[in-house]
């Protein structure tokens, strides 16, 4: 999907340059907008990554606790044999 969008944008820019309608200022503005959007997306991805880590931490603690408890039960059962 992103590759198709990138190709479409590149084609549009190439056509604009060929027609002479795309000025250097237009391209500079487009580049700045693209850079700003990329920066914003990276920031949002970082925030989502941090939220995911925070949400997963209690689950990992619970999983480790459960694993240890089951291990203890197995050891106790084997000791009773």
C-alpha beads as a LAMMPS data file, in Angstrom:
LAMMPS data file: protein, C-alpha beads

81 atoms
80 bonds

1 atom types
1 bond types

-500.0 500.0 xlo xhi
-500.0 500.0 ylo yhi
-500.0 500.0 zlo zhi

Masses

1 110.0

Atoms # bond

1 1 1 0.000 0.000 0.000
2 1 1 2.737 2.473 0.993
3 1 1 4.794 1.506 -2.054
4 1 1 1.845 2.200 -4.330
5 1 1 1.290 5.583 -2.647
6 1 1 4.986 6.449 -2.974
7 1 1 4.912 5.547 -6.672
8 1 1 1.791 7.663 -7.192
9 1 1 3.380 10.659 -5.471
10 1 1 6.596 10.225 -7.469
11 1 1 4.605 10.018 -10.701
12 1 1 2.604 13.112 -9.787
13 1 1 5.783 15.047 -9.003
14 1 1 7.453 13.897 -12.226
15 1 1 4.406 14.935 -14.254
16 1 1 4.265 18.331 -12.545
17 1 1 7.931 18.949 -13.264
18 1 1 7.497 17.858 -16.884
19 1 1 4.537 20.229 -17.313
20 1 1 6.510 22.984 -15.630
21 1 1 3.812 23.483 -13.009
22 1 1 5.895 22.231 -10.112
23 1 1 8.238 24.925 -8.930
24 1 1 11.192 24.452 -6.657
25 1 1 9.216 26.164 -3.897
26 1 1 6.374 23.667 -4.354
27 1 1 8.783 20.760 -4.089
28 1 1 10.468 22.266 -1.047
29 1 1 7.088 22.742 0.611
30 1 1 6.081 19.184 -0.250
31 1 1 9.332 17.854 1.189
32 1 1 8.847 19.848 4.414
33 1 1 5.260 18.596 4.764
34 1 1 6.365 15.024 4.159
35 1 1 9.162 15.334 6.699
36 1 1 6.790 16.824 9.285
37 1 1 4.270 14.031 8.718
38 1 1 6.991 11.390 9.026
39 1 1 8.203 12.938 12.277
40 1 1 4.642 12.988 13.617
41 1 1 4.090 9.339 12.676
42 1 1 7.354 8.276 14.308
43 1 1 6.331 10.080 17.474
44 1 1 2.928 8.381 17.479
45 1 1 4.568 5.005 16.909
46 1 1 6.867 5.637 19.882
47 1 1 3.891 6.502 22.066
48 1 1 2.056 3.349 20.979
49 1 1 5.170 1.259 21.664
50 1 1 5.388 2.690 25.195
51 1 1 1.688 2.040 25.814
52 1 1 2.068 -1.538 24.616
53 1 1 5.031 -2.112 26.928
54 1 1 3.071 -0.686 29.856
55 1 1 0.043 -2.845 29.048
56 1 1 2.139 -6.009 28.673
57 1 1 4.159 -5.638 31.897
58 1 1 1.395 -6.891 34.250
59 1 1 0.650 -9.767 31.890
60 1 1 4.291 -10.842 31.903
61 1 1 4.407 -10.709 35.712
62 1 1 1.230 -12.794 35.911
63 1 1 2.563 -15.309 33.411
64 1 1 5.862 -15.710 35.280
65 1 1 4.038 -16.080 38.618
66 1 1 1.724 -18.704 37.179
67 1 1 4.650 -20.606 35.678
68 1 1 6.456 -20.635 39.017
69 1 1 3.290 -21.757 40.840
70 1 1 2.675 -24.603 38.394
71 1 1 6.321 -25.625 38.715
72 1 1 5.919 -25.727 42.499
73 1 1 2.799 -27.881 42.202
74 1 1 4.601 -30.302 39.898
75 1 1 7.557 -30.553 42.287
76 1 1 5.199 -31.159 45.230
77 1 1 3.318 -33.834 43.284
78 1 1 6.544 -35.609 42.341
79 1 1 7.744 -35.433 45.978
80 1 1 4.552 -37.161 47.110
81 1 1 5.165 -40.099 44.808

Bonds

1 1 1 2
2 1 2 3
3 1 3 4
4 1 4 5
5 1 5 6
6 1 6 7
7 1 7 8
8 1 8 9
9 1 9 10
10 1 10 11
11 1 11 12
12 1 12 13
13 1 13 14
14 1 14 15
15 1 15 16
16 1 16 17
17 1 17 18
18 1 18 19
19 1 19 20
20 1 20 21
21 1 21 22
22 1 22 23
23 1 23 24
24 1 24 25
25 1 25 26
26 1 26 27
27 1 27 28
28 1 28 29
29 1 29 30
30 1 30 31
31 1 31 32
32 1 32 33
33 1 33 34
34 1 34 35
35 1 35 36
36 1 36 37
37 1 37 38
38 1 38 39
39 1 39 40
40 1 40 41
41 1 41 42
42 1 42 43
43 1 43 44
44 1 44 45
45 1 45 46
46 1 46 47
47 1 47 48
48 1 48 49
49 1 49 50
50 1 50 51
51 1 51 52
52 1 52 53
53 1 53 54
54 1 54 55
55 1 55 56
56 1 56 57
57 1 57 58
58 1 58 59
59 1 59 60
60 1 60 61
61 1 61 62
62 1 62 63
63 1 63 64
64 1 64 65
65 1 65 66
66 1 66 67
67 1 67 68
68 1 68 69
69 1 69 70
70 1 70 71
71 1 71 72
72 1 72 73
73 1 73 74
74 1 74 75
75 1 75 76
76 1 76 77
77 1 77 78
78 1 78 79
79 1 79 80
80 1 80 81
